Amino acid sequence: MSLSRLLPTPLVALALMACGAEPAAEPAPAPTATAADATAPLASAAAAVAASPVTDPAVDRAVQAAEGDGETLTYVARGIGDGDDRITLVYLFPSHCGNAGCTLLVYGGEGDSLVPLGRTTVVETPIRVLSTSSNGRPDLGVMTGEGEALLAFDGQTYPANPTVAPARIVTDAQGTAMITDADLPPPAD
């Protein structure tokens, strides 16, 4: 039931120094998982979003409940918005990846009120929150072998597969990159 951790410690120290804060001589004990959190109102989802590494036990519990099988899960999580309007994107890798991509989990709400809004397979990065919305939730842009697919919320869930309808390939969609290749560790040799 352990979750592995991705925390870019040198980046945290650099950010602390930029703010005038002194980084600790010894890093604190590692949390069980990392969720990188980017917050901004959904109305400005296409605006630049500053992400900072954080650990959210509620996301850990939700991911483990949805996908855990006692195995170690590695993921990157980013969120946008507040309260009931919050969307959290969780990209699972490498355990939940195949030749065509990895699994993306989408949650609404925050804290202990996380609600599953979708599980989409064969997703590649970058994963974006688009400036458009459907049924009160932001549209998502995910890469596939065919290009960027738009995932629209149907009132219940986001599409399970970005390569078949109702998902569709789009060009020139405006949005904010939430999870990119830069967020992922290099592949193991």
C-alpha positions as CSV (number, residue, x, y, z in Angstrom):
1,M,0.0,0.0,0.0
2,S,3.0,2.3,-0.2
3,L,3.1,5.1,-2.8
4,S,6.4,6.2,-4.2
5,R,7.6,9.8,-4.0
6,L,8.6,12.3,-6.7
7,L,9.8,15.5,-5.1
8,P,12.3,17.7,-6.9
9,T,14.2,18.7,-3.8
10,P,16.7,20.9,-5.6
11,L,13.8,22.9,-7.1
12,V,12.2,23.3,-3.7
13,A,15.5,24.6,-2.2
14,L,15.8,27.0,-5.1
15,A,12.3,28.2,-4.7
16,L,12.8,28.7,-1.0
17,M,16.0,30.7,-1.6
18,A,14.2,32.9,-4.2
19,C,11.6,33.7,-1.5
20,G,14.3,34.7,0.9
21,A,13.7,31.6,3.1
22,E,16.7,29.4,4.1
23,P,16.3,25.7,3.0
24,A,16.8,23.2,5.8
25,A,20.2,21.7,6.1
26,E,18.7,18.2,6.2
27,P,15.5,17.5,4.2
28,A,12.4,16.4,6.2
29,P,11.4,12.7,6.0
30,A,9.9,11.9,2.7
31,P,6.1,11.8,2.4
32,T,4.6,8.7,0.9
33,A,3.6,10.4,-2.3
34,T,3.8,13.6,-4.1
35,A,0.9,15.6,-5.6
36,A,2.0,18.7,-7.3
37,D,-0.7,21.3,-6.8
38,A,-1.4,24.3,-9.1
39,T,-4.3,26.4,-8.0
40,A,-6.1,29.1,-9.9
41,P,-9.8,29.8,-10.6
42,L,-11.3,27.7,-13.3
43,A,-12.4,30.8,-15.1
44,S,-8.7,31.6,-15.7
45,A,-7.6,28.0,-16.5
46,A,-5.9,29.2,-19.7
47,A,-3.7,31.6,-17.7
48,A,-0.3,30.5,-16.5
49,V,-0.5,28.3,-13.4
50,A,2.4,28.1,-10.9
51,A,2.8,24.5,-9.6
52,S,4.4,23.6,-6.3
53,P,5.1,20.1,-5.0
54,V,2.9,19.1,-2.1
55,T,1.6,15.9,-0.5
56,D,-2.2,15.4,-0.2
57,P,-3.2,12.3,1.8
58,A,-6.7,12.5,0.3
59,V,-5.3,12.1,-3.2
60,D,-3.1,9.2,-1.9
61,R,-6.2,7.5,-0.5
62,A,-8.3,8.1,-3.6
63,V,-5.6,6.8,-6.0
64,Q,-4.9,3.7,-3.8
65,A,-8.6,2.9,-3.6
66,A,-9.1,3.3,-7.3
67,E,-6.0,1.6,-8.6
68,G,-4.1,0.1,-5.7
69,D,-3.6,-3.6,-5.3
70,G,-1.1,-3.5,-2.6
71,E,1.4,-2.4,-5.3
72,T,3.6,0.6,-5.2
73,L,2.0,3.4,-7.3
74,T,3.9,6.2,-8.8
75,Y,2.0,9.2,-10.0
76,V,2.0,13.0,-10.7
77,A,-1.0,14.9,-9.5
78,R,-2.0,18.5,-10.2
79,G,-5.1,20.5,-9.3
80,I,-6.8,23.6,-10.4
81,G,-9.7,25.5,-8.8
82,D,-11.1,25.5,-5.3
83,G,-13.8,23.6,-3.3
84,D,-16.4,21.8,-5.3
85,D,-15.0,23.4,-8.5
86,R,-11.6,21.9,-8.0
87,I,-10.3,19.4,-10.6
88,T,-7.4,17.1,-9.7
89,L,-5.6,15.2,-12.5
90,V,-3.6,12.1,-11.5
91,Y,-1.2,10.6,-14.1
92,L,-0.2,7.0,-13.1
93,F,3.1,5.6,-14.5
94,P,4.9,3.3,-15.2
95,S,2.7,0.6,-13.7
96,H,-0.4,1.8,-15.5
97,C,1.1,2.3,-18.9
98,G,1.0,0.4,-22.1
99,N,2.4,1.0,-25.6
100,A,-0.1,3.7,-26.3
101,G,0.1,5.7,-23.0
102,C,-0.7,5.7,-19.3
103,T,-3.8,6.1,-17.1
104,L,-5.3,9.4,-16.1
105,L,-7.6,9.7,-13.1
106,V,-9.8,12.8,-12.7
107,Y,-11.3,13.9,-9.4
108,G,-13.6,16.7,-8.5
109,G,-13.7,18.5,-5.1
110,E,-10.9,18.5,-2.6
111,G,-9.7,16.9,0.6
112,D,-11.9,14.1,1.9
113,S,-14.7,15.1,-0.5
114,L,-12.8,13.9,-3.7
115,V,-15.2,12.5,-6.2
116,P,-14.1,10.4,-9.2
117,L,-14.9,12.1,-12.4
118,G,-13.1,9.8,-14.9
119,R,-10.5,7.2,-15.6
120,T,-9.0,7.6,-19.1
121,T,-6.4,5.1,-20.5
122,V,-3.9,5.5,-23.4
123,V,-3.0,9.1,-22.4
124,E,0.3,10.7,-23.2
125,T,1.6,14.0,-21.9
126,P,1.2,16.9,-22.0
127,I,-2.2,16.9,-20.2
128,R,-3.9,20.3,-20.3
129,V,-6.9,22.0,-18.8
130,L,-8.5,23.8,-21.7
131,S,-10.2,27.2,-21.7
132,T,-13.5,25.6,-22.7
133,S,-15.9,23.7,-20.5
134,S,-18.7,21.1,-20.8
135,N,-21.4,20.5,-18.2
136,G,-19.8,22.7,-15.6
137,R,-16.3,21.1,-15.8
138,P,-13.3,22.2,-17.8
139,D,-12.5,20.3,-21.0
140,L,-9.2,18.4,-20.9
141,G,-6.6,18.1,-23.7
142,V,-4.5,14.9,-23.7
143,M,-2.1,13.7,-26.3
144,T,-2.6,10.5,-28.3
145,G,-0.8,9.0,-31.2
146,E,-3.3,10.9,-33.4
147,G,-2.8,14.3,-31.8
148,E,-4.4,16.2,-29.0
149,A,-7.8,14.8,-27.9
150,L,-10.4,16.9,-26.2
151,L,-12.1,15.1,-23.3
152,A,-15.4,16.8,-22.5
153,F,-17.3,16.1,-19.2
154,D,-20.7,14.6,-20.0
155,G,-22.3,15.5,-16.7
156,Q,-21.2,12.2,-15.1
157,T,-17.7,11.3,-16.3
158,Y,-14.9,12.2,-18.7
159,P,-14.4,9.8,-21.7
160,A,-12.5,6.5,-20.9
161,N,-10.6,6.4,-24.1
162,P,-9.3,9.5,-25.9
163,T,-9.0,7.7,-29.3
164,V,-12.8,7.0,-29.7
165,A,-16.0,9.1,-29.6
166,P,-17.1,11.1,-27.7
167,A,-13.4,12.3,-27.5
168,R,-12.2,14.0,-30.6
169,I,-9.0,15.3,-32.0
170,V,-8.6,19.1,-31.8
171,T,-6.1,21.7,-33.1
172,D,-5.3,25.1,-31.7
173,A,-7.2,24.5,-28.4
174,Q,-6.3,27.1,-25.8
175,G,-5.3,25.9,-22.3
176,T,-2.8,25.4,-19.6
177,A,-0.4,22.5,-19.4
178,M,-0.9,20.7,-16.1
179,I,1.3,17.6,-16.5
180,T,4.2,17.4,-19.0
181,D,7.2,15.1,-19.7
182,A,9.2,17.4,-17.4
183,D,7.1,16.2,-14.4
184,L,8.1,12.6,-15.0
185,P,11.3,11.0,-13.9
186,P,13.6,9.6,-16.5
187,P,12.9,6.0,-17.5
188,A,14.8,3.3,-15.5
189,D,17.6,1.7,-17.5
